[in-house]
């Protein structure tokens, strides 16, 4: 068998070399023949790579796949000599660092350097913190006590360098230099498993983990743990009021698994010694949970105040029936004194409600008794007038006592005995379910403070029709595309303070009457056309990207408004903004960016305005702002702006980029730049953020040079 193009194959070459090895005398005597045979065997294609030499001094060629006996013996001898050298180096290094470093550590360092004794010596010296006087093997016995102490102090650095597998000097440990607050923050970022591992490291870490157990408010059950571990976990963190099952949602696939998990949490709550009861339960992302599981939750725990059912898509109105009827038990805490706060709060509120119901009137015990006229035989006599007054006082006292009892029965217990916060994001709850939660007579109607029904596809119609006596403080219904109109009319004492209706794509009308409301957001409601707001305490209004909103057809009565954002409201015009001007008298921040329908901006009464943006208003021609507190104005991209009049001398940021038709800019005559800088420094010392002065005039081709110089002096002070 021959190779291609007549070249000998590997088997033929190996066979020839074996024959040459068997007849050494013939190979020495006939050197020319061997050379000719070698030349012949190396002829053909690839012969230059396979050409073999002859003679006793030539080195045998490399043949892939085969190894001659002489080469194997040579490699074995070299390995034996290197092992002997490595063994002698290891013994010398171990003798040099005897009593300072462990023998196993010296062997590992020598192996990590590839057997290089010099590099291993440098690495070991850096680990011990020694100098050149330890380089010789005999110097180990001459080391004094301070050197030994220095070597012991570098043990932790040696362990770190060994783990890194590097011969470079180990970095210093700065853990001891950190303050206690920063160490506590480090442990707050660790998971429960990492905390358990850190507690076994040292006594200091165990103390921080113990403190973390006391301060932790929510126990997040990790994935893949057993029910016994969940029980021990809940019992260990006795100060945690909440339990979250979001990470282990994948293992809760069947009802019996969910019931077993709740049972483990309940047993852990019972095992706590002097701890607090479970008041918050998060079942977020547990998509296999149904209405029956919600009922099991209500039956298992007796002190719940917050329930999170985010992305529990199988939970519907039947589950809301159980939650609306849920009643907390007073004194349901683990220890005797931990649950007294609920009882004291309930008793105090009952006393206040009773006093408010009776109007603060005196009871019969405080009324003076009628004077006696005379006595005969130990019996008191009274006149007819005094008897009439006494009977009237007794009847009046009985009436007041009856009114107090009715006030306690109607307004006392249901106030704080139901759920206070309920999160229902991306569930199957409909308008019927929300009415069950907020209708009069349910437990939650007088206890629920926070309700979140964001991104619930079945929320539509009058789902947000709040009862006048509801006690909601925050209502979030973002992403409810089934909502078309929202009408909320509440009395003056209703505590609603926050309303979020963002991203409701089909919402076209909002009517809101709430005196205590402080924040309202209707951003990204593309179909919203009219807004009627009668909110005397409203401070923040967001209507970002409401492309169909028209303030001319709306009604705003918000005298306390401080921040208004109408970014991207393309239908907002000058008439609508002027109609809403009475609600902007106390406004400090106004964003009108991208309002392409705004032709003029006249706000002579908005004297508290500090920041305003009209960037991208392509048809804006005239701006008149009389606020002396104005410090920031952005009007970039207003290509048709021709006149700008400002009643301020305290501008520190003015952006007029690409205002090609701008010809006139007037600023109010005010104090000098030095006094303004002093005022800004005082504001910065008082906690307000100070911005660096900036002036942008690029693209203002029609603005005179004198006006530009005057703006530089007014804004930049130069």
Secondary structure in CASP SS format (residue, H / E / C, confidence):
PFRMAT SS
TARGET T0000
AUTHOR 0000-0000-0000
METHOD secondary structure of the structure
MODEL  1
X C 1.00
X E 1.00
X C 1.00
X H 1.00
X H 1.00
X H 1.00
X C 1.00
X E 1.00
X C 1.00
X H 1.00
X H 1.00
X H 1.00
X H 1.00
X H 1.00
X H 1.00
X H 1.00
X H 1.00
X H 1.00
X H 1.00
X H 1.00
X H 1.00
X H 1.00
X C 1.00
X H 1.00
X H 1.00
X H 1.00
X H 1.00
X H 1.00
X H 1.00
X C 1.00
X H 1.00
X H 1.00
X H 1.00
X H 1.00
X H 1.00
X H 1.00
X H 1.00
X H 1.00
X H 1.00
X H 1.00
X H 1.00
X C 1.00
X C 1.00
X C 1.00
X C 1.00
X C 1.00
X H 1.00
X H 1.00
X H 1.00
X H 1.00
X C 1.00
X C 1.00
X C 1.00
X C 1.00
X C 1.00
X C 1.00
X C 1.00
X C 1.00
X C 1.00
X C 1.00
X C 1.00
X C 1.00
X C 1.00
X C 1.00
X C 1.00
X C 1.00
X C 1.00
X C 1.00
X H 1.00
X H 1.00
X H 1.00
X H 1.00
X H 1.00
X H 1.00
X H 1.00
X H 1.00
X H 1.00
X H 1.00
X H 1.00
X H 1.00
X H 1.00
X H 1.00
X H 1.00
X H 1.00
X H 1.00
X H 1.00
X H 1.00
X H 1.00
X H 1.00
X H 1.00
X H 1.00
X H 1.00
X H 1.00
X H 1.00
X H 1.00
X H 1.00
X C 1.00
X C 1.00
X C 1.00
X C 1.00
X C 1.00
X C 1.00
X H 1.00
X H 1.00
X H 1.00
X H 1.00
X H 1.00
X H 1.00
X H 1.00
X H 1.00
X H 1.00
X H 1.00
X C 1.00
X C 1.00
X C 1.00
X C 1.00
X H 1.00
X H 1.00
X H 1.00
X H 1.00
X H 1.00
X H 1.00
X H 1.00
X H 1.00
X H 1.00
X H 1.00
X H 1.00
X H 1.00
X C 1.00
X C 1.00
X C 1.00
X H 1.00
X H 1.00
X H 1.00
X C 1.00
X C 1.00
X H 1.00
X H 1.00
X H 1.00
X H 1.00
X C 1.00
X C 1.00
X C 1.00
X C 1.00
X H 1.00
X H 1.00
X H 1.00
X H 1.00
X H 1.00
X H 1.00
X H 1.00
X H 1.00
X H 1.00
X C 1.00
X H 1.00
X H 1.00
X H 1.00
X H 1.00
X H 1.00
X H 1.00
X H 1.00
X H 1.00
X H 1.00
X H 1.00
X C 1.00
X C 1.00
X C 1.00
X C 1.00
X C 1.00
X C 1.00
X C 1.00
X C 1.00
X C 1.00
X C 1.00
X H 1.00
X H 1.00
X H 1.00
X C 1.00
X C 1.00
X H 1.00
X H 1.00
X H 1.00
X H 1.00
X H 1.00
X H 1.00
X H 1.00
X H 1.00
X H 1.00
X C 1.00
X C 1.00
X C 1.00
X H 1.00
X H 1.00
X H 1.00
X H 1.00
X H 1.00
X H 1.00
X H 1.00
X H 1.00
X C 1.00
X C 1.00
X C 1.00
X H 1.00
X H 1.00
X H 1.00
X H 1.00
X H 1.00
X H 1.00
X H 1.00
X H 1.00
X H 1.00
X H 1.00
X H 1.00
X H 1.00
X H 1.00
X C 1.00
X C 1.00
X E 1.00
X E 1.00
X E 1.00
X C 1.00
X C 1.00
X C 1.00
X C 1.00
X C 1.00
X C 1.00
X H 1.00
X H 1.00
X H 1.00
X H 1.00
X H 1.00
X H 1.00
X H 1.00
X H 1.00
X H 1.00
X H 1.00
X C 1.00
X C 1.00
X C 1.00
X C 1.00
X C 1.00
X E 1.00
X E 1.00
X E 1.00
X C 1.00
X C 1.00
X C 1.00
X C 1.00
X H 1.00
X H 1.00
X H 1.00
X C 1.00
X C 1.00
X C 1.00
X H 1.00
X H 1.00
X H 1.00
X H 1.00
X H 1.00
X H 1.00
X H 1.00
X H 1.00
X H 1.00
X H 1.00
X H 1.00
X H 1.00
X H 1.00
X H 1.00
X H 1.00
X H 1.00
X C 1.00
X C 1.00
X C 1.00
X C 1.00
X C 1.00
X C 1.00
X C 1.00
X C 1.00
X C 1.00
X E 1.00
X E 1.00
X E 1.00
X C 1.00
X C 1.00
X C 1.00
X C 1.00
X C 1.00
X C 1.00
X C 1.00
X E 1.00
X H 1.00
X H 1.00
X H 1.00
X H 1.00
X H 1.00
X H 1.00
X H 1.00
X H 1.00
X H 1.00
X H 1.00
X C 1.00
X C 1.00
X C 1.00
X C 1.00
X C 1.00
X E 1.00
X E 1.00
X E 1.00
X C 1.00
X C 1.00
X C 1.00
X C 1.00
X C 1.00
X E 1.00
X C 1.00
X C 1.00
X H 1.00
X H 1.00
X H 1.00
X H 1.00
X H 1.00
X H 1.00
X H 1.00
X H 1.00
X C 1.00
X C 1.00
X C 1.00
X C 1.00
X C 1.00
X C 1.00
X C 1.00
X C 1.00
X C 1.00
X C 1.00
X C 1.00
X C 1.00
X C 1.00
X C 1.00
X C 1.00
X H 1.00
X H 1.00
X H 1.00
X H 1.00
X H 1.00
X H 1.00
X H 1.00
X H 1.00
X H 1.00
X H 1.00
X H 1.00
X H 1.00
X H 1.00
X H 1.00
X H 1.00
X H 1.00
X H 1.00
X H 1.00
X C 1.00
X C 1.00
X C 1.00
X C 1.00
X C 1.00
X C 1.00
X H 1.00
X H 1.00
X H 1.00
X C 1.00
X C 1.00
X C 1.00
X C 1.00
X C 1.00
X C 1.00
X C 1.00
X E 1.00
X E 1.00
X E 1.00
X C 1.00
X C 1.00
X E 1.00
X E 1.00
X E 1.00
X C 1.00
X C 1.00
X H 1.00
X H 1.00
X H 1.00
X H 1.00
X H 1.00
X H 1.00
X H 1.00
X H 1.00
X H 1.00
X H 1.00
X H 1.00
X H 1.00
X H 1.00
X H 1.00
X H 1.00
X H 1.00
X H 1.00
X H 1.00
X H 1.00
X H 1.00
X H 1.00
X H 1.00
X H 1.00
X H 1.00
X H 1.00
X H 1.00
X H 1.00
X H 1.00
X C 1.00
X H 1.00
X H 1.00
X H 1.00
X C 1.00
X C 1.00
X C 1.00
X C 1.00
X C 1.00
X E 1.00
X E 1.00
X E 1.00
X C 1.00
X C 1.00
X C 1.00
X C 1.00
X C 1.00
X C 1.00
X C 1.00
X H 1.00
X H 1.00
X H 1.00
X H 1.00
X H 1.00
X H 1.00
X H 1.00
X H 1.00
X C 1.00
X C 1.00
X C 1.00
X C 1.00
X H 1.00
X H 1.00
X H 1.00
X H 1.00
X C 1.00
X C 1.00
X C 1.00
X E 1.00
X E 1.00
X E 1.00
X C 1.00
X C 1.00
X C 1.00
X C 1.00
X C 1.00
X C 1.00
X C 1.00
X C 1.00
X C 1.00
X C 1.00
X C 1.00
X C 1.00
X C 1.00
X C 1.00
X C 1.00
X C 1.00
X C 1.00
X C 1.00
X C 1.00
X C 1.00
X C 1.00
X E 1.00
X E 1.00
X E 1.00
X C 1.00
X C 1.00
X C 1.00
X C 1.00
X C 1.00
X C 1.00
X C 1.00
X C 1.00
X E 1.00
X E 1.00
X E 1.00
X E 1.00
X E 1.00
X C 1.00
X C 1.00
X C 1.00
X C 1.00
X C 1.00
X C 1.00
X C 1.00
X C 1.00
X E 1.00
X E 1.00
X E 1.00
X C 1.00
X C 1.00
X C 1.00
X C 1.00
X C 1.00
X C 1.00
X C 1.00
X C 1.00
X E 1.00
X E 1.00
X E 1.00
X E 1.00
X E 1.00
X C 1.00
X C 1.00
X C 1.00
X C 1.00
X C 1.00
X E 1.00
X E 1.00
X E 1.00
X C 1.00
X C 1.00
X C 1.00
X C 1.00
X C 1.00
X C 1.00
X C 1.00
X C 1.00
X E 1.00
X E 1.00
X E 1.00
X E 1.00
X E 1.00
X C 1.00
X C 1.00
X C 1.00
X C 1.00
X C 1.00
X E 1.00
X E 1.00
X E 1.00
X C 1.00
X C 1.00
X C 1.00
X C 1.00
X C 1.00
X C 1.00
X C 1.00
X C 1.00
X C 1.00
X C 1.00
X C 1.00
X C 1.00
X E 1.00
X E 1.00
X E 1.00
X C 1.00
X C 1.00
X C 1.00
X C 1.00
X C 1.00
X E 1.00
X E 1.00
X E 1.00
X C 1.00
X C 1.00
X C 1.00
X C 1.00
X C 1.00
X C 1.00
X C 1.00
X C 1.00
X H 1.00
X H 1.00
X H 1.00
X H 1.00
X H 1.00
X H 1.00
X C 1.00
X H 1.00
X H 1.00
X H 1.00
X H 1.00
X C 1.00
X C 1.00
X C 1.00
X C 1.00
X E 1.00
X E 1.00
X E 1.00
X C 1.00
X C 1.00
X C 1.00
X C 1.00
X C 1.00
X C 1.00
X C 1.00
X C 1.00
X E 1.00
X E 1.00
X E 1.00
X E 1.00
X C 1.00
X C 1.00
X C 1.00
X C 1.00
X C 1.00
X C 1.00
X C 1.00
X E 1.00
X E 1.00
X E 1.00
X C 1.00
X C 1.00
X C 1.00
X C 1.00
X C 1.00
X C 1.00
X C 1.00
X C 1.00
X E 1.00
X E 1.00
X E 1.00
X E 1.00
X C 1.00
X C 1.00
X C 1.00
X C 1.00
X C 1.00
X C 1.00
X E 1.00
X E 1.00
X E 1.00
X C 1.00
X C 1.00
X C 1.00
X C 1.00
X C 1.00
X C 1.00
X C 1.00
X C 1.00
X E 1.00
X E 1.00
X E 1.00
X E 1.00
X C 1.00
X C 1.00
X C 1.00
X C 1.00
X C 1.00
X C 1.00
X E 1.00
X E 1.00
X E 1.00
X C 1.00
X C 1.00
X C 1.00
X C 1.00
X C 1.00
X C 1.00
X C 1.00
X C 1.00
X E 1.00
X E 1.00
X E 1.00
X E 1.00
X C 1.00
X C 1.00
X C 1.00
X C 1.00
X C 1.00
X H 1.00
X H 1.00
X H 1.00
X H 1.00
X H 1.00
X H 1.00
X H 1.00
X H 1.00
X H 1.00
X H 1.00
X H 1.00
X H 1.00
X H 1.00
X C 1.00
X C 1.00
X C 1.00
X C 1.00
X C 1.00
X C 1.00
X C 1.00
X C 1.00
X E 1.00
X E 1.00
X E 1.00
X C 1.00
X C 1.00
X C 1.00
X C 1.00
X C 1.00
X C 1.00
X C 1.00
X C 1.00
X H 1.00
X H 1.00
X H 1.00
X H 1.00
X H 1.00
X H 1.00
X H 1.00
X H 1.00
X H 1.00
X H 1.00
X H 1.00
X C 1.00
X C 1.00
X C 1.00
END
